[in-house]
């Protein structure tokens, strides 16, 4: 099974609501993604330390195990669409970048 890392870099649109954004991301969004997309096995969030120039403050790293990453990401997008329709997405999220990495064999 191939192992992947999916990096999602974001900012909170309203700095005065940063705490609300973090609560939503940690308590609602990550569990929704992990439950709704079976190949997503784990997620961890980080905040920029600010030592280097970066356009984003927040980083979420999702661990994925999949031999068909295109199918997995289509399922992920379907899950996000369902979550949006259910009102479970935050209007505070400003997406900066998404990146996908596959683990190389050693």
C-alpha positions in Angstrom: 0.0 0.0 0.0 1.4 3.4 -1.0 1.8 6.0 1.7 1.0 9.6 1.0 1.2 13.0 2.8 -1.4 15.6 1.9 -0.3 19.1 3.1 -3.1 21.7 3.4 -1.9 25.2 4.2 -4.5 27.7 5.3 -5.1 31.0 7.1 -8.0 32.2 9.2 -9.8 35.0 7.3 -10.6 36.9 10.6 -7.7 37.1 13.1 -10.3 38.0 15.8 -11.9 34.6 15.3 -8.7 32.5 15.3 -9.8 30.5 18.4 -13.1 29.6 16.7 -11.3 28.6 13.5 -8.9 26.3 15.5 -11.8 24.8 17.5 -13.7 24.0 14.2 -10.6 22.6 12.5 -9.5 20.4 15.4 -12.9 19.2 16.8 -15.1 19.1 13.6 -13.2 19.2 10.4 -10.4 16.8 11.0 -12.7 14.1 12.5 -15.1 14.6 9.6 -12.3 14.1 7.1 -10.9 11.0 8.8 -14.3 9.4 9.2 -15.6 10.3 5.7 -12.5 9.4 3.7 -11.4 5.9 4.7 -7.9 6.0 3.1 -7.1 9.1 5.3 -5.5 7.4 8.4 -4.3 10.3 10.5 -4.1 14.1 10.6 -1.9 16.5 12.5 -2.0 20.3 12.6 0.8 22.8 13.0 1.1 26.6 13.3 3.9 28.5 11.6 6.7 29.5 13.9 7.4 32.5 11.8 11.2 32.1 11.3 10.8 32.0 7.6 8.7 33.9 5.2 5.5 31.9 4.6 2.1 32.9 3.2 0.2 30.6 5.6 -0.1 30.4 9.3 -1.7 26.9 9.6 -0.6 23.5 8.2 -2.6 20.3 8.3 -0.8 17.1 7.3 -3.0 14.1 6.4 -1.5 10.7 6.2 -3.1 8.5 3.5 -2.7 4.9 2.5 -3.8 4.2 -1.0 -2.8 2.5 -4.2 -5.2 4.7 -6.2 -4.6 8.2 -5.0 -6.8 9.8 -7.8 -9.8 7.7 -6.6 -9.0 8.5 -3.0 -8.9 12.2 -3.7 -12.1 12.1 -5.7 -13.7 10.4 -2.6 -12.2 13.1 -0.4 -13.7 15.8 -2.6 -17.1 14.1 -2.5 -16.8 14.0 1.3 -16.0 17.7 1.4 -19.0 18.4 -0.8 -21.3 16.5 1.6 -19.8 18.3 4.6 -20.3 21.7 2.8 -24.0 20.8 2.0 -24.4 19.9 5.7 -23.1 23.2 6.9 -20.0 21.6 8.5 -17.4 23.7 6.6 -16.1 27.0 8.0 -16.3 30.3 6.2 -13.2 31.4 8.1 -10.9 29.2 6.0 -8.6 30.8 3.4 -6.9 28.0 1.4 -3.3 28.9 0.5 -2.0 25.7 -1.0 -2.4 21.9 -1.2 0.5 19.6 -1.8 0.7 15.8 -2.2 3.8 13.7 -1.5 4.3 9.9 -1.9 6.7 8.0 0.2 9.7 6.7 -1.8 10.8 3.1 -1.4 14.1 2.8 0.4 
